[in-house]
Amino acid sequence: LRVWLNNENSSTRITCLCPSSYYGDKCQYQNERISLTLQVRVLSDSLQIPFSIIILLIDNTDQRIIHSYEQLNYLSVKDCNMKYNIYLTYATRPKDLKKNYSIHIDIYERISLTYRGSYLFPIYFPFLPVHRLALIVDIPQKGDKNIQTCSNNRCNHGKCIKYLNNAENITFCKCDNEWFGEYCNIQQSCQCSNDSLCIGVLPNNRSICICPIDKFGPRCLLPNSICQNSTCHNDGQCIPNDNYLIYNQKFVCICSKGFIGEQCETVDNKLILSFEKSIVRSQSIFIHFVEVINNNFPKRATTFKMMPIRQDSIIIYWSRPFHLVFIEFFDKNYYFVVHETIYNQSTTIAKMINPSDHCQHISKIFNESFAKLDLIRRIKYYHLTCELYSSNLKCFYDDIHLCLCYDFNRKRLANCFEFDHNMTFDCLGQSVCENDGQCFQDHPNCPHKSICICPLCYYGTLCQFSTSGFGLSLDAILGYHILPNISIIHQPIIIKISLTLTIIFVVFGLIDGFLSMITFKTETTLTVGCGIYLLGSSITTLLTMIIFGLKFCILLFAQITGISNRLFLRIQCISLDFFLRVCLNMDQWLNACVAMERAVTVIQANRFNRKKSKQSAKLAIIILLVVNIVTSIHDPFYRRLIDEENEDERRIWCIITYPTGLHAFNSIMHTFHFLAPFLINLISAVILIIKKSQQQLTIQTNRTYKELLRIHFEKHKHLLTAPIILVILALPRLIISFASKCMKS
């Protein structure tokens, strides 16, 4: 670069602008540096989220000096296969060999500036003048469970965080704004704009800023107006491109569902599939698109779809060329869908899947011995397969091929192509599935969608619901039947019936509770323990009805309207089920105490002490409440919210997952609180009848003991039948909780 020093005598000087890997007045010296090649991968839940990735070269001193840094803007739909080549230089020449150096990587969402996690890569050979590294960074899935905090009291003005990629649980202090250093104990003013993030300061006192998506510049002070006049059509979202990289356009459009193109101007192909009632469907469906290419192997692409319980049809949007479409239920259960001789863009195809579209394995068409023959001996008979079954067979498959039967010159022939039946894309090792569900994605590196294949006894988009034991809850039973963004009038019949029954139960329960409380609140009834137990039972009945009504209403409106206040949802998730469980158990125990009090009254007769009975009742209620809380206190700690997102809807669920040992303890406690009050009721009723009969025998000498026993049994049989009926009604739930098998439907 020629620099003019004086216009009068036209004196100039040659100045060299050096790349980061060289320095000197003629760029003649090579910098000590880190040469980094970086590739970024994301899961399908973050496919359309723009990220800011900050790469820092740091040392291990107390100041935690940032020697140099690079900031990348990453959007998976645009940059998926891109590899970034970066140079990081040291703050001093030469570098201090007494220090240890590392590469620290922070990941933030550009739109919300939400922190996603951090990686640490130590520099193991600091004596090398040029250290080359090739790294793959996997952006973790959404949610806080990937950000593991730790307890380090030395983080003065920050939070202790564990790195995502280390097995040794190495931690660091993520500092608050304007605090820096290894333990966030160095305060230094930050020059970033108020709506940006300041994550560090370089040795030259320059702040490292993460800008919101509508700002740019070293301090995030300049408004980015590129997207103000963007031409993204059909509700596409405009994202400014990174100024440090060369792109054909200054922005990229993130298209809404059903549209593609640089400006979202093209309508996707739309495939509407419905199923004949006799076809047994799984909740997870694979859709295989095959593009036939002249003089080359067919090109296959796979996507997934979740089919909700309430639906009998699905809609798939697809943007790439295709000629054949197959669907696959779990465990290689294929159906032929459509054959397009010529690909047409932006078309709608509607298809009813019938049993005749089923693709059978070759062993079921012939026999096992034929299927075990060598491929060369076996495949020559595949044309015969299509001829024998004529138009009834559309497709079949073996362990290597997928074959299509077609008509050619009045003959029925087979056309086979290689087909991988075993997809093992494991979501980059970051399974989003609960309860050991298998995570699949539609591409090993650039996924557009992922799906969970649930093991037996579990279901849901994330395998979050269980069909075994006491895992059957209101959320699991009714959740998927509730249609989002649809008024109650147009909800399925099961929701309308459930709402009607809930209203009836709650109204009558409240009336019963209020009347009972008024009855048992009088001074005469409260003179004995039985009255106090009945008053307590009335209160628990009221609370049970109120909590149950709230639980149902929150579930209903949270799924219909999509309540997004996580604090409110978390509080109700943790509290309502716990309080409902305690109230139900207390009600059963209080009724058992009433039965026990009756038996004691009959046994003691004239020796019955009312005052002592009243004191004992108050103490018993306190003890029962403490026991119920203690045996259920684990429940809130294992409840959590999970987000379920797919292309059709977004839901937030409250789920509970116990460890194996705690699950057994929970089942035992449920059984104890179920059987113990029942046995007390039953034994107390038997004691009351026997004791009454014995007492009457001394007065009515003209009657036998059996006659008196029969009379008192007829008189007090409701005391025996009531608990038995309640147990019979609740027995199926108890049996399910201990059954080794679960509901598979």
N, C-alpha and C positions, 0 to 999 in steps of 0.2 A: 504494500500500500504506500503510495507516494504522499507525504504530508508536506504541505506548503508552510514554510516558516516565515517568509517575508515576501510580500507582494512587490516591493520596490526593486529588489535585486533578484527576484524569482528564485530565492534559495529554497531548496527542498531537502527532505530526508526520507529514505526508504525505511519503512517500518513493517515488520513481519507480524501477521496475526496468526498465532500458532494454534493448531488443534490441541485438544486436551491431553494428548499423549506425548507432546513435545513442549519444550520451553527454550528460552535464550533469545538474543537479539536477532538471530537468524534461524530460530527453531532447530538448532543443531544438537540440543541435548534431549535425551529421552526421559520422560517423567516416570518415576516409580508410581505404579498404578494397579488398580484392579480392573481386569477386562472381564466383563460380565455379559453372558448371553442368557436372557430370561424369557421363559414362556409362561403364560398365565392360563389357567383353566378354571371354569366355573361349573357349578351344577345347573340344571335346567331351571331351578327356581330363581336364578339370578341372570338369566339369559339376556334380559332387556334392561338390566340395571347398569348405568355407567359408574365406573369406579375410578378413584384416584389412588395410585400406588406410589408410595414414597420410599425410595431406596436410599438408605443412609450408610455411610462408612464411619463407624464410631470406634473409639478406643475404650480401654477398661479403667480409665482413671476416674476419680471421684467426680470430676467435672463432666465426664461422659461427652467429650468433645466430638462434635460432628465435623469431620474433616471435609467432606463433600457430599453432595446428594443429587439425585435425579427424581423428577416427578413425572409419572406416566398417567395418561387418561386411557382407560380400557373399557371397551364395550364389546361383549362376546359376539353379538350378531355381526359385528364388523371386523373385529380383530382376533378372532378365535385362533387361527393358525399362525399368527404373527409371532416372530422371534425378535426381541429387542436386544441390540448390541449397545452396551453402556460402558463408559470409562469413569471410574471413580479415583480421584487423586488424593494424595495426602496433603495435610495443611502445611507441613514443613519439608524442606529438601536439605539433606536426605531425611527419610522417615526415622523416627526414634525406635530402634530395635528392642529397646527395653519394654516397650508397650505391646500389649496384645490387641489385635484389631478384629472387628467383626462387621458383617453386613446385617443391618437391621432393616426389615421391611414392614411398613404399616399399610393397612388396607382400609379405605374409607369409601362409603357411597357418596357420589358427587351431588346428588339431588338433596338428600336428607343430611349429609355429613355424618352418617351413622358409622361408628367404628365397628369393623368386622373381625379384626385380629391382627397378630404380628408374628413374623418369622425371624429367626436368628440363624445366621450361617457364619461360624467362626472362620477366620483366616488361619489355616494350620501351618503355613510355611511363610512367615513374615519376612524372611531373609531374601526371598525372591524379588527381583526388581519389578517383574510383571507377573502377577498372579491371575491365572485364567480360571473362571468358574462358569459352569453351565447349570442353571437351576430351573426347576419347574415349581411354580407356586400355585397351589390349589386354594381358591377363595372359598372359605367355609360357607356352609348353608346359613340361611337366615335364622335369627333367634339368638337368645343370650346364652344358650347352653354350651356353645362352642367357646365363649369367652370365659375361661376359668380364672377366677380370682384366687388370691391367696392372702394369708395373714402375715404381713410384714410391717411391723410397727415403725420401721425406719423410713417408710415412705411418708415423709412429713406433709407434703402438699400434693398428694396424688393417690393412685390406687395400684396395688400390687396385682400384676397380670402374669399368667403363664404363657410362654410361647407355644405356638400351635404345633411345632415340628420337632420337639425334643422329648426324648424318653426319660431324661434326667430331671424333669420338672424345673428347668431353669426359669427364673422369673425376672421381671424388671418393673420399675416404677413408671407407670403412665401418669405423667405430671399434669396438674391443673394448668390453666392458662397463666402465662407469664412466670412459671416456675420450671426450672431445668436442673440438670445434674443427675447423678446416679440415684440419689434419694430425694429428688425434688426439693433441695434445700438452697438452691441458688435462684434468687429473684432477679429478673431482668425484663425491662419493658419490651413489649412486642409492637411491631409496626404494622401488623396486618389490620385489615378493615374489621369493623365490629361484627359483620355477619359471616366471617371466615374463621378458620381454625389456625392457631399458631402452635406448631408442634416442636419447635426448636429454634436455636440461634447458631449461626455459623461463627467461626473465630473472628470474622470481620464485622460482627454485630449485625449481620443481615438476617432478618427473620425468615423462617421457612413457613409459608402460608399455604393452606388448602382452601381454594376458592369455591364458593357456591357456583352452580352451573351457569348463572347469568353474569358472572364477573370473571375478569382475568387480570393478568399483570403480576409482578413479583410481590405486590402488597394487596392484591385483589381490590384495587380501587377503581379499575376501569370497567364500565358496563359493557357486556357482550351483547351487541344488537343484532348478531347474525340471525338468530331465530325469530326476531320480531317480524321479519318479512319473509319467513320461510314458506315454502310451497308444499308442505306435507299435507296430503289430501286424506279424506276419510278418517278424521280424528287421529292421525298419526302424530307422534310426539317428536319434536325437533331437539336434537342434541348437537351442540357445537363440536366440531372436530378439533383434535389437538393441534395447536399451532406449531409444535415442534416436529410434526411428521407431515409428509407430503401426501395430500389427498386430492382427488379430482374435484371434490366438492368441499365447501366449508362447513357443511353440516351433514348429519345423517338422520334419517327418519326411522323411528321405531313404530312399526305399523300395528294397528289394532287387529283383532281377530278377523280373519276373512279377507285380508288385503296384503299385497306384496308390491315390490317395485322400489326404485330409489326414492320415489315420492309417494309411495303407497297408492299408486294410481290403478293398479291391476287387481281384479277380483280373483281370489283363490278358487280352485276347483272345490266343489262341495259334494260330498258323498253322504247320502242319507241311507242308513241301514236299519231295517226293522227285522224282527225275528219271529218265525213261526212258533207258536206256543209250545210245541212238543220239544223244541231244542233246549237242552240244558245249558245254560250260560254261566260263565264265571264273571266275577265282577271286573276282572282285568282282561282286556282284549288287546291283542297285537294285530296291527293292520300292516300287511306287507305289500308294498308297491314295487312292481317289476317293470323296468324299462328295457324294451327289446332294442338292441343296437346291432346294426348290420356288421357282419364280419367280426363280431366280438361277443364276449360273454354278456348275458343279460345283467343289468345293473339293478341291484335290489336296495331298497331303503325301507326302514321300518319305523312306524310310530306306534303310540299306545293310546288307549282310551279307557277311562273308568266308566263303567255302566252302573249308575245308581240303582238301588233296589227298586225304586218306584217306576223306572222307565223300561220300555220295551223297544226303544229305538235310540240310535246315536247319530250324531252329525260329525263328520271329519272334514277339516279344511286341509287342502294339500296344494302346494305351489309348484312342485317339480313335475317334469314329464313322467308319464307312466302308460303302460299298455295292459298290464294284468294287475289284478288286486285279489289278495287272499286275506282272510282273517284267521286268527289262531286264538283259541281259548287255551288256558293253561294245560300243559302236558301234551303238546303236539296234537291238538284237536283242530284240524284245518277245515275251512269252508271256502269254496270258490265264490268270488263276488262278481267280478266283471272282466270282460275282455274288450279292449278298445283297439281296433286295428290302426286307427290314426288318432294321435293325441290332439285334443282340442283344449285350448286354454279357457279358463273362466266358465266351465260348464257345471251343471248340476245333475248328478246321477242318483236316482232313487232305486233301491233294490231290496226286495224281501228275501231273506235267507231262509231256504227250505231244507228239509232233511236230504233231499236229492242233491244238494250242493256240497254234501260232506265228502271230504277227501280221505279215503281209507288207506291204511298201511297195506303194503303188498302182501304181508303175511295173513291178513284177514280176507283178502280176495282169493288167494290160493291157499297156502298152508305154511306152517313154520319151516318145514324142510325146504320148500321152494325159496323162502326168504333167506335161508342160510347158504344158498348156492353162491358161487363166485359171481361177481357182477357181470363178467363177460358172458357167462352161460345163462344168466338170468335175464339180462336186459333185452335180449333178442325176442323174448316172449311178451314184452310190454305192449306191443301193438295188438297182440291177441287179447290182452286184457280189455282194451277199448272195444274190440269187435264183439267179444262175448257179451258184454254188458250194454252194448249199443248206446242209446241215448240216456240210459239210467246212470251212467258213470261219467262224471265231468272231469274228475281229477283223482290222482292217487299219489303216493310217495313211498320212498324207501329211506334208508339211513343217510343217503347222499343226495338224492334227487327229489324234485317235485315235478310231477308230470301232468300234462293237460291233454285231454282227449279232444280231437277235432276232426271235422269231416274234410276229406280230400279225394276228389275223383270217385265219389260214391263209396269210399272206404272210410272206416273209422280208425284213425291212427293216433299214436301217442307222441307227444313232443315233450322231452324232458330237459331240464336244466339243473345245474348244481345249485343246491340250496342248503345253507348252514342252519341246521335245526337247533343249534345250541348257542344262543347268544349269551355272552358272559360279561357284558358291559356292567360293571359293578358300581356305577356312580362315583368314580374316582376314589373308591375306598371310603367315601363319606356317606354311608347309608342314612337316608332320611326316614327310613321305615322303623316303626316301633315293633317290639315283640319278635325280633329275629326275622322280620319279613325280608324277602330278597328284593334288592333295588336294581332295576334295569333302566338303562338310558338308551336313546335311539342312535347314539353315535359315541365312539370311544373317547373323542377329544372335544367335539363341538356339539354337545347334546342340545336338542330343542325341547325335549320332554323326557321325564322319567316317571317310572311307575313302580308300585310296590306289589309284589306277589306274596300274599299272606299265607302263613302256615295254617294248619287246621286249628280251629277254635278262635280264629281272629279274623276281623274284617274291617273295612273302612279304607279310605284312600291311602292312609298311612299305617294300616293294620293296627289302629289305635284302640279298637273295641274288641272285647272278649265275649264269647258265647258260653263260657264255663263259669261255674261257681257264682259267687256274689258279684261278679263283674257285670251281670245284667243290671243295667241302671236305666233311668228315664232317658238319659242322653243316647245311650246305645240302642234302646228299643224304638224310640220315636224320631231321633235326630234326622236320619236320612229321609224320612217321610215328609218332613217339613220343606216346602218349596220356598226358596229365597225370593224376596221381592214380589211375592204374590199375596194378595189380601186373604184374610181368614176364610172369606166366603168361597174362594176358589181353591182352597187347600184340599188334599185328598180326604176321603170319607173317614179314614182311620184317625186323622187329626181332629176332624169335627166331632167324632164320637168321643175321643179322649178329652177334648175341651169340654163337651157337655157333661160327661161323667165327673170331671174334675170340679166343675162349677157346682154340680149337685152335691158331691161329697163335701166340698168345702163349706157350702151354705148350711147343709144339715149338720155338719160337724161343729161349726161355729155356734149354731142355735143350741145344739145339745150341750156344748161346753159352757156357754153362758148360763143356760138354765140350771145345769148341774152346779156351777159355781155359786149361783144365787141360793140354791137349795142347801148346799153344804157349808155356806158361810155363816149360817145362823149360830148363835151361842150354844143352843142345845146340842147341835150335832158336833160341835168342836170340843165338847167336854170329854170325849173319848178318842182314842187313837184312830178308830175306824173312820170317824168324821174327817180327821186331818188327812188320812190317806185318800179319801174320796175327793176332798178339796184339791189335793195335789194332783190327782188323776184328772180332774176337770181342767186344771191349769195346763197340764201337759197335752190334753186333747186340743185345747185352744191353740197352743203353740204349734202342735203338729199340723193342724189344719192351715194355719197361717203360713208356716214354712213350706208346706207342700204346695200350697197355692202360689207362693212366690217362686218356688223352684220351677213349676210348670210354666208360669207366665214368662219368666226370664228366659227359659229355654226356647219357648215359642217365639218371642219377639226378638231374641238375639239371632235366631236363625232366619227369621223373616226379614227384619230390617237391617241385619248386619251390624249390631252394636259393636263399636270399635274401641270403647273406653276400656283398656286392658286392666286398669286398676279396679274398676267396678267389677269386671268379669272375674278377676282373680279373687277378690274378696268373697264374692258369692260362691265361687268354685270351692274355696277352702272352707267356708263357714256353713253354708246351707245344708249340705249333706251330713256334715258332722253333727250339727244341732238336731237335724231330723232323726238321725240315728240315736242320739242320746234321749230325745223325747219319746221315741217309740219304745226303747228299752225301759225307760222310767215308767211309762204307762203300764207295761206288762208287770213290772215289779211291784208297783203300787196296788194293782189289782190282786196280786199274789199276797201282799201284806194284808189287804182287806179280808181275804179268805182265811189267812192265818189268824187274824184277830178274832174272827167269828169262832174258830175252833177253840182258841184260848178262852174266850168268853164262856163257851159251853162247858169246857173242862173245869174252869175255876168256879163257875156258878156264883154263889154268894160271896166267895172270896175275891172276886174280880175287883181290882183297884183302878178306878177311873183316872185318878191323877197320875199314877204310875204309867198307865196305858198311854196317856197324852204325852208324857215326857219321852217314853220309849219311841213313840211315833215320830216325834220331831228329830230324835237322834237317828232313827232308822232312815228317814228321808235324806238327811245329810250324808250318811254313810253310803246309801244307794247312789246318790248323785255323784259322790267322789269316785266310787267304784266304776260307774258307767263312763265317767269322763276319762279315768285312768286307762280303762280297757279299750277306749276308742281314740285316745289322744294321738296315736300314730297316724290316723287317717288324714288329717290336714297336711302333714309333712310330705306325703307322697302324692298329693293332688297337684296338678299343673295344667297350664293352658298349652295347647299346641295349635299351630296354624295349618290349615289344609287349603291348599290352593291348586286349582286346575284351570283350564281355559274357560270353563263355564261358570265357576262360582268360587267364592272365597268364604271359608267358615273358620270359626274359632271354637274348639272343643275343650271341655274340661274332662280330663282323664285321670285315672289313678293306676299306678303300677307298683305292686309290692314285690320285694325280694322273696325268694322261695320260703325261707324260714318265717318271715312275717306273714306271708300269705296263709301258712298253716295255722299260725297263732290267731290270725283274723277269723278264719273259719271256725276254730275252736271257740273263740269268744262269741261269735254269732250263735253257735249251737248252744253254748251255756246260757246266754240271755234268752234263748228261745225255749229250751227244755226245762231249765230250773224253775221259772215262774209257773209253767204248766204243771210240773210235778207237785209244786207247793199247793196250787189250786186243787189238784186232784186229791192229794193226800189229806188236805184240810177238809174237803167236802166229805170224804170217807170217815174221817175222825168225827166230824160234826154229826153225821147220821148215826154212827155206832154209839157215840156218847149220849145223844138224845134218846136213843132206844133204850139204853141201859138205865138212864134216869127215869124214864116213863115206866119201866118194868116194876120199880118199887112202888109206884102209885097205882098203876092199873094192873093189879094182880090177876084179874080175870083174863088177861091176854097173854099169849106166849111171846117169847123174845123175837121169833121169826115174824109174827104178825106185826109187831111194833116196828121191826126193821123194814118191813115192806111198806108200812104206812109212811114212815119218815123218808124212805127212799122216794116214794111218789110225791111227797110234799117238797123235798129238796133236790129233786133230780135235775133241775135247771142248773144247780151248782156243779153237777158233774158233766152235763151235756155241753154247756157253754165253752169251757176250755177245750173239750175234745173236738168240737166243731171248728174252733179257731186253729187248733193244731192241724186238723185235716186239711183246712184251706191253705195253711202255710207250709204243709209238708212237702209239696213238689219243689219249692224253692230250697228247702233243706236238702232234699235228695240230690238236686242239681249241683249243690255246692260241694258234695262229696263224691259225685259220680266221676269215674275215671275218664269218661268220654264227654264230649260237648256237643252242642247243637251245631250241625254242619250246614244248615240251611240259612 
